[in-house]
Amino acid sequence: MKNYNTFKFILLASLMAVSCKVADTSESYFSFNEAVLKAQYTCKESVKLEVIDSSNKKIDSIVYSINNLKIGSVKGNGKLSYPLKDQKLGYQNLKANVYFEGNTEIDSTRIELVSEFAPKVLTYTIVNTYPHDIKSYTEGLEFYKDTLYESVGQYGTSRLLKTDYKTGKILKSLKLEDKYFGEGMTILNDKIYLLTYKEHIGFIYDAKTWKLESTFIFDKPEGWGMTNDGKNIYFNDSSEKIWTMDPATQKTTDHINVYSENNKIKEVNELEWVDGKIYSNIYLKKAIIIINPKNGAVEAMLDMSNLEKKITQLPDTDVLNGIAYNPKTKTFFVTGKNWDKMFEIRINQ
């Protein structure tokens, strides 16, 4: 994995419009009026769409779309105001199909939709401290039927574990082949889904026997964190994107872009679904963020930097990573890569 870089994307004041002429001439007559468009919007705003006519052609109608979905049509050179409240954060591709004198011309541009509020800063209380295997380069952490499961990374030492979290004793272990770097893991309908880092392959095991049932291929750059909401699986790929996967077909069906205010949050890592929200580590950051899975907005965050002061600093000690929610105790369990401790915490509301 690469070092984490959080940055604010600076969009040029004038957006580039790409026109496509569907007629028997190379001339371009129509374009979006960039003067009424902003670089960034929030979900509370509406985008005003209108076309500049550089000719004396008679416009019959204009069909406007966002991300290839039709949002409205107007007669003549009409204007359209479209509320962005239901859009997901990230770039919105705007398109105008202009129909005139028996011809069609298409113009496109884009805007960026960002979060409208700063994340709320939450605090937590440490309930218990438990031992954690210092040889475990933690990638995934999840409770399933009151038992803690963990996926461990690194080439040559990647494993799937079942653990007694109170004692740190490993109850069951399954080693991956040395050519695989194990990553995020989640358990749904008695099946364990496990990603690999750069191999573009995932494994599906029977949760009771740990017998390998099948493998699947995913076409994202890398495999990182994984979780599920009881129906769908969510995973990420080192970017700001969190993908939705159909567990039956292992095909991606949708995605969100994670934003904190107007910043993309890249390298979203370990994931945990709790009460309709996604909790996530950010690689190399000492924090946990809470994400709205409907639009990608970071709604809250926890500063976890104090935990590093409570672990033994060893040569292999690495970054914070690993979030598991125990619905029975209503507490979270967090640890790090090659940490010698795991912490049970309760988030203060």
C-alpha positions in Angstrom: 0.0 0.0 0.0 1.1 3.5 -0.7 1.3 6.3 1.8 -1.9 8.2 2.6 -2.4 11.6 1.0 -5.5 13.6 1.8 -5.8 16.6 -0.5 -8.3 19.2 -1.5 -9.1 19.0 -5.2 -8.9 22.4 -6.8 -11.1 22.6 -9.9 -10.3 25.2 -12.6 -12.7 28.1 -12.6 -13.9 27.4 -16.1 -14.8 23.8 -16.8 -14.0 22.2 -20.1 -17.0 21.5 -22.3 -16.8 18.7 -24.8 -19.1 19.0 -27.8 -20.2 16.2 -30.1 -21.9 17.2 -33.3 -24.4 14.7 -34.7 -25.0 16.4 -38.1 -23.4 16.8 -41.5 -21.2 19.7 -40.4 -18.1 20.0 -38.1 -19.3 23.4 -36.7 -20.5 23.5 -33.1 -23.5 25.8 -32.5 -24.4 25.2 -28.9 -22.6 24.9 -25.5 -23.4 24.9 -21.8 -23.5 28.4 -20.3 -20.5 27.9 -18.0 -21.0 31.4 -16.5 -24.0 30.1 -14.5 -22.2 26.9 -13.3 -20.0 26.6 -10.2 -17.1 24.2 -9.8 -18.6 22.7 -6.6 -22.1 22.3 -5.2 -23.6 20.8 -2.1 -26.8 18.7 -1.9 -28.7 21.7 -0.6 -28.3 23.5 -3.9 -29.7 23.3 -7.4 -27.8 23.4 -10.6 -29.0 25.8 -13.3 -28.7 24.4 -16.8 -28.9 26.5 -19.9 -27.4 26.5 -23.4 -25.6 29.3 -25.3 -26.7 29.5 -28.9 -23.9 30.9 -31.1 -26.0 30.6 -34.2 -29.4 31.6 -35.5 -30.6 28.0 -35.6 -34.1 27.3 -34.4 -33.9 25.0 -31.4 -36.9 22.6 -31.1 -36.0 21.2 -27.6 -33.2 20.4 -25.2 -33.0 17.2 -23.1 -30.8 17.5 -20.1 -29.2 14.6 -18.2 -26.9 13.9 -15.3 -24.7 10.9 -15.3 -26.6 9.6 -18.4 -30.0 9.8 -16.6 -32.6 12.1 -18.1 -33.6 14.8 -15.6 -35.8 17.0 -17.8 -36.5 18.6 -21.2 -37.5 22.1 -22.3 -39.0 23.6 -25.4 -36.8 25.9 -27.5 -33.8 27.2 -25.7 -35.3 26.8 -22.3 -33.5 26.8 -18.9 -33.8 24.1 -16.2 -33.0 24.2 -12.5 -32.4 20.8 -11.0 -32.1 20.1 -7.2 -29.1 18.0 -6.2 -30.4 16.7 -2.9 -30.7 13.1 -4.0 -27.3 12.9 -5.9 -24.3 11.0 -4.6 -21.2 13.0 -3.9 -18.5 13.3 -6.6 -18.4 14.4 -10.2 -21.7 14.9 -11.9 -21.5 14.6 -15.7 -24.0 17.0 -17.3 -25.2 16.6 -20.9 -27.5 18.6 -23.2 -29.0 17.0 -26.3 -30.0 20.0 -28.4 -32.5 19.2 -31.2 -32.7 21.8 -34.0 -33.9 21.8 -37.6 -33.8 18.0 -37.9 -30.4 17.7 -36.4 -29.0 16.9 -32.9 -25.9 18.4 -31.2 -24.6 17.1 -27.8 -22.6 19.2 -25.3 -21.3 18.0 -22.0 -19.5 19.3 -18.9 -19.2 18.4 -15.3 -19.5 19.7 -11.8 -18.4 18.3 -8.4 -20.8 17.6 -5.6 -19.2 17.9 -2.2 -20.4 17.4 1.4 -22.3 20.3 3.0 -21.1 20.0 6.6 -18.0 19.4 8.7 -17.9 16.0 10.4 -18.9 16.0 14.1 -16.1 15.0 16.4 -17.1 12.2 18.7 -15.4 10.8 21.8 -15.2 7.3 23.2 -14.6 5.4 26.4 -12.3 2.4 26.7 -14.3 -0.4 28.3 -11.7 -3.2 28.2 -8.3 -4.0 26.9 -7.5 -7.4 25.6 -4.4 -9.2 24.1 -3.9 -9.2 20.4 -1.5 -11.4 18.4 1.5 -9.2 17.4 2.0 -11.4 14.4 -1.3 -10.4 12.9 -1.1 -7.7 10.3 -4.8 -6.9 10.7 -6.8 -6.3 7.6 -10.4 -7.3 8.4 -12.1 -7.7 11.8 -15.7 -8.8 12.3 -18.0 -10.5 14.8 -20.2 -13.2 13.6 -22.5 -15.1 15.9 -20.6 -13.8 19.0 -17.3 -14.9 17.6 -14.5 -12.6 16.4 -13.0 -13.3 13.0 -9.9 -11.6 11.6 -8.2 -11.5 8.2 -4.4 -11.1 8.3 -2.3 -9.7 5.4 1.3 -9.8 4.1 2.7 -12.2 1.5 3.7 -15.5 3.2 1.7 -14.9 6.4 -1.8 -14.1 5.2 -4.4 -16.0 7.3 -8.0 -16.2 8.2 -8.5 -16.4 12.0 -11.2 -17.2 14.6 -10.2 -15.8 17.9 -11.2 -15.8 21.6 -11.0 -12.0 21.9 -10.9 -12.1 25.7 -7.7 -14.2 25.8 -6.3 -13.5 22.4 -6.1 -17.2 21.8 -6.5 -18.3 18.2 -9.2 -20.9 17.9 -8.9 -21.6 14.2 -6.5 -20.6 11.5 -6.4 -21.0 7.7 -3.3 -19.9 5.9 -3.4 -18.5 2.3 -1.0 -19.5 -0.3 2.2 -17.4 -0.2 1.3 -15.7 -3.5 -1.7 -14.1 -2.0 -1.9 -11.0 0.3 -5.0 -11.3 2.3 -7.2 -8.2 2.7 -10.7 -7.3 3.9 -13.2 -9.9 5.0 -16.9 -10.1 5.8 -19.3 -12.9 6.7 -22.8 -13.1 5.2 -25.3 -16.0 5.2 -22.8 -18.4 6.6 -20.2 -17.6 3.9 -16.9 -15.9 4.5 -15.9 -13.5 1.7 -12.2 -12.6 1.6 -10.4 -10.1 -0.7 -6.7 -10.1 -1.9 -4.6 -7.0 -2.2 -3.3 -7.0 -5.8 -4.2 -10.4 -7.1 -7.8 -9.4 -8.2 -9.2 -12.5 -6.7 -11.6 -13.1 -3.9 -12.3 -16.3 -1.9 -15.7 -17.6 -0.6 -15.5 -20.1 2.3 -18.2 -22.0 4.2 -18.3 -20.2 7.5 -18.8 -23.5 9.4 -16.3 -25.7 7.8 -13.9 -23.1 6.2 -14.0 -25.2 3.1 -13.3 -23.1 0.0 -16.5 -23.0 -2.0 -15.5 -20.8 -4.9 -13.4 -17.8 -6.0 -14.3 -14.7 -7.9 -12.5 -12.0 -9.9 -12.9 -8.3 -9.2 -11.8 -5.7 -11.7 -10.8 -2.9 -9.3 -7.1 -1.7 -8.9 -6.8 -3.3 -5.5 -8.8 -5.0 -2.8 -8.9 -3.3 0.7 -11.7 -3.3 3.2 -15.0 -5.3 3.2 -18.3 -5.3 5.2 -22.0 -6.0 4.6 -25.4 -4.7 5.6 -27.1 -8.1 5.8 -28.0 -8.0 2.1 -25.2 -6.4 0.1 -21.4 -6.4 0.4 -19.3 -3.3 0.4 -15.6 -3.1 -0.4 -13.0 -0.5 -1.4 -10.0 -0.3 -3.7 -7.5 2.2 -2.2 -9.3 5.2 -3.6 -12.2 7.3 -2.3 -14.7 4.9 -3.7 -16.7 2.3 -1.7 -18.3 -0.3 -4.1 -21.5 -2.3 -3.6 -21.3 -6.0 -4.5 -24.0 -8.5 -5.1 -23.0 -11.5 -2.9 -24.7 -13.9 -5.2 -22.8 -12.9 -8.4 -19.9 -11.0 -6.8 -20.5 -8.2 -9.4 -20.3 -4.6 -8.5 -23.6 -2.8 -8.8 -23.0 0.7 -7.5 -20.5 2.9 -5.6 -20.2 6.1 -3.5 -17.4 8.6 -3.3 -16.3 9.5 0.3 -16.0 13.2 1.0 -15.3 15.2 4.1 -16.6 18.6 3.3 -15.0 19.4 -0.1 -12.2 16.9 0.3 -12.1 13.5 -1.2 -11.0 10.9 1.4 -8.7 8.5 -0.4 -7.3 5.2 1.0 -10.5 4.4 2.9 -9.5 1.1 4.5 -11.1 -1.4 6.9 -14.9 -1.2 6.9 -17.7 -2.0 9.4 -21.5 -1.6 8.9 -23.3 -0.5 12.0 -26.9 0.8 12.2 -27.1 2.0 8.7 -23.6 3.7 8.7 -20.2 2.7 7.5 -17.4 3.0 10.0 -13.9 3.1 8.4 -10.2 3.4 9.1 -8.2 5.6 6.8 -4.8 4.1 5.9 -2.0 5.7 7.9 -4.4 7.9 9.8 -5.2 7.7 13.6 -8.9 8.1 13.2 -12.2 6.4 12.5 -14.7 8.1 10.2 -18.4 7.5 10.0 -19.8 7.6 6.5 -23.4 8.0 5.1 -23.7 5.1 2.7 -26.4 6.8 0.7 -24.2 9.7 -0.6 -20.7 9.2 0.8 -20.6 12.1 3.2 -18.4 11.8 6.3 -20.8 12.6 9.1 -18.5 12.1 12.2 -15.0 11.1 13.2 -13.1 9.7 16.2 -9.6 10.7 17.1 -7.9 7.4 18.0 -4.3 8.7 18.4 -4.4 8.1 22.2 -4.5 4.3 21.6 -1.0 4.1 20.3 0.3 5.3 23.6 -1.2 2.2 25.3 0.4 -0.5 23.1 3.9 -1.9 23.2 6.0 -0.3 20.4 7.8 -3.2 18.7 9.8 -3.3 15.5 6.9 -4.6 13.5 4.2 -2.4 15.1 2.2 -0.7 12.3 -0.8 1.5 11.9 -4.3 1.5 13.4 -6.5 -0.8 11.5 -9.5 -3.1 12.4 -13.0 -2.2 13.5 -15.5 -4.8 14.7 -18.9 -4.1 16.3 -20.3 -6.6 18.8 -24.1 -6.2 18.7 -24.4 -8.2 21.9 -22.4 -5.7 24.0 -23.1 -2.7 21.7 -19.4 -1.9 21.8 -16.6 -1.6 19.2 -13.3 -3.5 19.1 -10.4 -1.8 17.5 -6.8 -2.7 17.0 -3.9 -2.2 14.6 -1.4 -4.1 12.4 0.9 -6.1 14.6 -0.5 -4.5 17.8 -0.2 -6.4 21.0 -3.5 -5.1 22.3 -7.2 -4.8 21.2 -9.5 -2.2 22.8 -13.1 -2.5 23.5 -14.6 1.0 23.3 -18.0 2.6 23.6 -18.7 5.7 21.5 -20.1 8.6 23.6 -23.2 10.1 22.2 
